């Protein structure tokens, strides 16, 4: 019985790691490490992160993002304004230069899921629809992860 338990535990961990490490090659773009931050009860927004690599010789631009878990998804950047850190949407999209890698990560450029339709819990897997100017539209799977956020991060996530 113990051996069976260990087997299923190892299988579960392996599946979670492979879900988290999903790598999607889409034309000249490689999308990987997509994940979404979990939410506490009664929280109506969260952030998502991923890595976009442009292996081609032509720039591309992420122009739209959507997901069934939120009414709206925006691409946000962190800016410093009058010594205050704020988030602002990138209204014209996010350029991925030819031969470059763009990391959407905490404290930097990220996806903002607004008006969530449900509670987002760790280990769940959700689809994110990404639309690029040249490459077109693709869907990636993102694992929900929990993670402590500092008071500064929490405060900054609410200054729009």
N, C-alpha and C positions, 0 to 999 in steps of 0.2 A: 504494500500500500504506500509506504514511504517513497519507494522508487517511482511509483506512478505519479505521486504528488510532485516530486522533483522534476520529472519529465514535463508535466504540464506547466509548472512554474517556468522552466527554461524555455518552453515553447512560447509562453505568453510574453516573456521578456524579449525574446527574439522577434516576435511579431511587432511589439511596440517599437523596438529599435528600427526595424525595417520601415515601419510606417513613418517614423520620425525622419528617417534618412532618405525618404523618397526623392528620387532624382528624375526629372522629366526633361528629355531632350525634345525641343520643339523648334524645328528649323535651325536657325543659327543661335538659338537661346537655350540655356541649360538652367532650369529652375530646381532648387534643392533647399533642404532644411526648412520647409514651411511649418510654422507652428503658431498657435493662437494662445494668448494668456487666458487662464481661467477667470471666472468672475464670481464675486461673492453675491449673495442673495440681494435682490433689488438694485443691482447695478446694471445700467443700460448701455454701457459701452465697454469695449475692450480693444486690445491691440493685437496685430498679427505681424509676423516677421518671416522673412525668407531671403534666399540668396539668388540673384539673377546674374548669370554670366553670358556675355555676348561673345561667342567664338567666331563671329562673322567679320566681314570687312566693311559693314555698313551700320551706322547708328540705328537704334530702335528706341521706341518710347512706350512706356506703360501708360495708357491713356484712360483705362477704366478698370474698376474692380467691383465685383459683386459677390454675394454669398446668400444662401437661403437663411442664414442665422441672423441677419441684420437687415433693417430697412434700407440702409445706405452704408457704403464702404468708401472711405476717402484715403488718398495717399497724403500722409502728413510729413512735415519736416519740423525739426526743433530749431527755433531761432532765439537769439538774444536781443531783447528790445528794452532799452533803458535799464540795463542790468537785471532784467527779469527774463527767465527762460519761458518761452511760449511755444505752442504748437500752431502751425498754420497749414491749411491744405495746399497741395501743389495743384493749382487749378489747370495748369497746362500739361500735367503729366510728369512722369519721371523718365529722363533720358538715360539710356544705357548705351554708352559709347562703344564702338567697335573694339573688340579685344579687351574690354573692361569687365570688372565684376562689381556689382552693386549689392551691398549688404543692407537689407532692411532689418534694423536691430533696435533694441531698447536704447533710448537716449539719442536716437538718430532718426533717419527717415524710417517710417513704418506705415502699416495699414491701420486705419482707425475704423472699427466696426461700430456704427451708431444705431441707436434704437434697436437693441437686441430683441429678438423674438422669443428667446428662451435663456435659461441659465446655462452657462458654458462650464462644463465640468471636466476635470483632468482625465486624461486617457481617451476622451471622445475624439472622433475623427470627423472633420467637416471639409467640404469642398469650397475652394476659393476660385472664382472665375476671373481670369486675367485677360485683358484685351490690350494687345500691342498694336501700334500704328502700322508696322510692316508685317510682323509675323502672324497677326490675327489673334483669335481667341483660343484659350486653352483652359482646362480645369486641373487644379492640383489639389491633393489631399493634404490637410494640415492637422497635426496632432495637437490637442489641447494639453498644455503644460501648466502646472502650478509653479509659482515662484514668488518668493517674498519680494515686495517692492518697497523701496525706501519711502519715507515720508516725502522727500523731495520729488521723487518720481511720481508719487500719487498726486501731489499738489500740481506738478507740471502737467499731468495728463488731463487736468480739468481747466487749464487756462487756454482758451481758444481765441 
